[in-house]
Amino acid sequence: KGVVGVNQPVKLMALKFLGEFGYGTLEAGAAALRYAADSGARVINNSWGAPRSSIVDDAVAYAASKNVLVVSAAGNNNSDASWFSPAGAPDSMAIAAYGVGDSRASFSNYGTKIDVAAPGVDVLSTRSFQNNICSASRLVGTKHCRLSGTSMASPHVAGLAALILAKNPAFTATEVRQIIRTSAEDLGTPGFDTDSGQGMIDANKALTVNNVLFPIITSPS
């Protein structure tokens, strides 16, 4: 309550594998990915991450094989997103965080793995009862706070993916991913760049795309 997403009436499946202080295991994260895919999810948002893991890569590939779009926070280490899971998995969209002025947040991971960027600085969020990450300076009233991270950017993209599917439910996960990329607002160096990927997501433009062409490279892997 008190916040709004990109796709307001979307159906959410909330899966918890992290404890009250934000820690869990890669095996549990992979199990959550597989459970969501098996339970009918069309889009999976991953506002979590760890060093690159084959266990998680395999779970992402499993979800993709079921036509599920996997959207992941690029990570907050100011380093190459390719070494971060699940963002680094080939079948996962990696989302960078941008702030005011259309510039990459200083903490956001980057690299050739980045698909697109989304708002990830000072985003209004609900406050957890434990209040482990909401400092006094970030509190807004008693139930909300301002948070920053690629974990805030990723849900913007997952919400946009769900919005596209609401309009065009027959689109495949690959088509939705490519629509989000091709409709993004170009930032920085013209074309693809390692800070924002294809650019800042543009929901209005994305919803005008009714078909898309995309390359399929089978070799080398």
C-alpha positions as CSV (number, residue, x, y, z in Angstrom):
1,K,0.0,0.0,0.0
2,G,1.2,3.5,-0.8
3,V,3.4,2.6,-3.7
4,V,2.5,1.9,-7.4
5,G,4.1,-0.4,-9.9
6,V,4.4,-0.3,-13.7
7,N,1.6,-2.9,-14.1
8,Q,-0.8,-2.2,-11.3
9,P,-3.3,-5.0,-11.6
10,V,-0.7,-7.8,-12.2
11,K,-1.0,-11.1,-10.4
12,L,2.0,-11.6,-8.1
13,M,3.5,-14.9,-6.8
14,A,5.6,-14.0,-3.8
15,L,8.4,-16.6,-3.1
16,K,10.6,-16.3,-0.1
17,F,13.9,-18.1,0.2
18,L,15.9,-15.4,2.1
19,G,15.8,-15.0,5.9
20,E,14.9,-11.9,7.8
21,F,18.4,-10.5,7.4
22,G,18.5,-11.1,3.6
23,Y,20.6,-14.2,3.4
24,G,19.9,-17.6,1.8
25,T,21.4,-20.3,-0.3
26,L,22.0,-20.6,-4.0
27,E,20.2,-24.0,-4.0
28,A,17.1,-22.4,-2.4
29,G,17.2,-19.5,-5.0
30,A,17.4,-22.0,-7.8
31,A,14.5,-24.0,-6.3
32,A,12.4,-20.8,-6.2
33,L,13.1,-20.1,-9.9
34,R,12.1,-23.6,-10.8
35,Y,9.0,-23.5,-8.6
36,A,7.8,-20.3,-10.2
37,A,8.4,-21.7,-13.7
38,D,6.4,-24.8,-12.8
39,S,3.6,-22.9,-11.2
40,G,2.8,-20.8,-14.3
41,A,4.7,-17.6,-13.9
42,R,5.3,-15.7,-17.2
43,V,7.9,-13.3,-15.7
44,I,10.2,-13.8,-12.8
45,N,11.8,-10.8,-11.1
46,N,15.0,-11.5,-9.2
47,S,15.9,-8.7,-6.8
48,W,18.7,-10.8,-5.3
49,G,22.0,-12.1,-6.3
50,A,25.3,-13.7,-5.5
51,P,28.6,-14.6,-7.3
52,R,28.0,-16.5,-10.6
53,S,26.7,-20.0,-10.0
54,S,26.1,-22.9,-12.4
55,I,23.2,-24.0,-10.2
56,V,21.4,-20.8,-10.7
57,D,22.3,-20.7,-14.4
58,D,20.7,-24.1,-14.8
59,A,17.6,-22.9,-13.0
60,V,17.3,-19.8,-15.2
61,A,17.7,-22.0,-18.3
62,Y,15.0,-24.3,-17.0
63,A,12.6,-21.3,-16.6
64,A,13.5,-20.1,-20.1
65,S,12.7,-23.5,-21.5
66,K,9.2,-23.0,-20.2
67,N,8.9,-19.7,-22.0
68,V,9.4,-17.6,-18.8
69,L,11.1,-14.3,-19.0
70,V,13.7,-14.0,-16.2
71,V,14.6,-10.4,-15.1
72,S,17.4,-9.9,-12.7
73,A,19.1,-7.1,-10.8
74,A,22.6,-6.6,-12.3
75,G,24.2,-6.2,-8.8
76,N,25.5,-3.4,-6.7
77,N,29.2,-3.9,-6.8
78,N,30.2,-1.4,-9.5
79,S,31.7,-4.3,-11.4
80,D,31.0,-6.7,-14.3
81,A,27.5,-8.1,-14.2
82,S,28.6,-11.2,-16.0
83,W,30.0,-12.6,-12.8
84,F,26.8,-12.1,-10.9
85,S,23.9,-14.6,-10.6
86,P,21.2,-14.8,-11.8
87,A,21.9,-11.6,-13.9
88,G,24.9,-13.3,-15.6
89,A,23.0,-16.3,-16.9
90,P,22.6,-16.2,-20.7
91,D,18.8,-16.5,-20.5
92,S,18.4,-13.7,-17.9
93,M,17.9,-10.0,-18.5
94,A,20.4,-8.0,-16.5
95,I,19.1,-4.6,-15.4
96,A,21.3,-1.7,-14.4
97,A,20.2,1.1,-12.0
98,Y,20.0,4.7,-13.1
99,G,19.3,7.8,-11.2
100,V,18.3,11.4,-11.7
101,G,19.9,12.9,-14.8
102,D,20.0,9.6,-16.7
103,S,23.3,8.5,-15.3
104,R,24.3,5.1,-14.1
105,A,24.2,4.8,-10.3
106,S,27.7,4.6,-8.8
107,F,26.9,1.2,-7.3
108,S,25.3,-0.4,-10.3
109,N,27.1,-3.3,-12.1
110,Y,27.7,-2.8,-15.8
111,G,29.2,-4.7,-18.8
112,T,28.2,-6.4,-22.0
113,K,25.6,-8.5,-20.1
114,I,23.4,-5.5,-19.4
115,D,20.2,-5.5,-21.3
116,V,18.6,-2.2,-20.3
117,A,18.5,0.3,-17.5
118,A,15.7,1.4,-15.2
119,P,15.2,3.8,-12.2
120,G,17.0,2.5,-9.2
121,V,17.9,5.5,-7.0
122,D,15.7,6.8,-4.2
123,V,12.7,4.6,-5.2
124,L,9.8,4.7,-2.7
125,S,9.2,1.3,-1.1
126,T,7.3,-0.3,1.7
127,R,9.2,-0.6,4.9
128,S,9.8,-4.0,6.5
129,F,8.9,-4.6,10.1
130,Q,12.5,-5.5,10.8
131,N,13.7,-2.2,9.3
132,N,17.2,-3.6,8.6
133,I,17.8,-1.4,5.5
134,C,15.8,1.7,6.1
135,S,17.9,4.3,7.9
136,A,16.2,7.2,9.6
137,S,17.2,9.6,6.8
138,R,15.4,7.4,4.3
139,L,12.2,7.0,6.2
140,V,9.0,8.4,4.6
141,G,6.3,8.5,7.3
142,T,6.2,5.2,9.3
143,K,5.5,2.6,6.6
144,H,7.7,3.6,3.7
145,C,11.3,4.5,2.9
146,R,13.5,5.5,-0.1
147,L,15.7,2.7,-1.3
148,S,18.5,2.4,-4.0
149,G,19.9,-0.5,-5.8
150,T,19.5,-2.7,-8.9
151,S,17.0,-4.6,-6.9
152,M,14.7,-1.5,-7.3
153,A,15.5,-1.2,-11.0
154,S,14.7,-4.8,-11.9
155,P,11.0,-4.8,-10.9
156,H,10.4,-1.8,-13.2
157,V,11.5,-4.1,-16.1
158,A,9.6,-7.1,-14.9
159,G,6.5,-4.9,-14.5
160,L,6.9,-3.7,-18.1
161,A,7.3,-7.2,-19.3
162,A,4.0,-8.2,-17.6
163,L,2.4,-5.1,-19.1
164,I,3.5,-6.1,-22.6
165,L,2.1,-9.6,-22.1
166,A,-1.2,-8.3,-20.8
167,K,-1.6,-6.6,-24.2
168,N,-0.1,-9.4,-26.2
169,P,-0.3,-12.7,-24.3
170,A,0.9,-14.7,-27.3
171,F,4.3,-13.1,-27.3
172,T,7.2,-15.4,-26.3
173,A,9.6,-14.5,-23.5
174,T,12.3,-13.9,-26.2
175,E,10.0,-11.5,-28.1
176,V,9.2,-9.6,-24.9
177,R,12.9,-9.3,-24.0
178,Q,13.7,-8.0,-27.5
179,I,10.8,-5.5,-27.5
180,I,12.0,-4.0,-24.2
181,R,15.5,-3.7,-25.6
182,T,14.6,-2.2,-29.0
183,S,12.1,0.3,-27.5
184,A,14.4,1.6,-24.9
185,E,15.6,5.2,-24.9
186,D,19.2,5.4,-26.0
187,L,21.5,6.8,-23.4
188,G,25.2,7.7,-23.5
189,T,27.2,6.3,-26.4
190,P,24.8,5.8,-29.5
191,G,23.6,2.3,-29.6
192,F,24.6,-0.4,-27.1
193,D,26.9,0.7,-24.2
194,T,28.1,-1.2,-21.2
195,D,26.5,1.2,-18.7
196,S,22.8,1.1,-19.9
197,G,22.8,-1.7,-22.4
198,Q,20.2,-0.6,-25.0
199,G,19.1,2.3,-22.9
200,M,16.4,3.4,-20.4
201,I,13.1,1.4,-20.6
202,D,10.2,3.2,-22.3
203,A,6.9,1.6,-21.4
204,N,4.8,3.8,-23.7
205,K,7.0,3.0,-26.7
206,A,7.2,-0.7,-25.8
207,L,3.4,-1.0,-26.0
208,T,3.4,0.3,-29.5
209,V,5.6,-2.6,-30.8
210,N,3.4,-5.4,-32.2
211,N,6.2,-7.6,-33.7
212,V,9.9,-7.8,-33.6
213,L,12.8,-9.4,-35.4
214,F,15.7,-10.8,-33.4
215,P,18.9,-12.7,-34.3
216,I,19.4,-16.2,-33.2
217,I,23.1,-17.2,-32.9
218,T,23.5,-21.0,-32.5
219,S,27.3,-21.1,-32.7
220,P,29.5,-20.4,-31.0
221,S,27.5,-20.8,-27.8
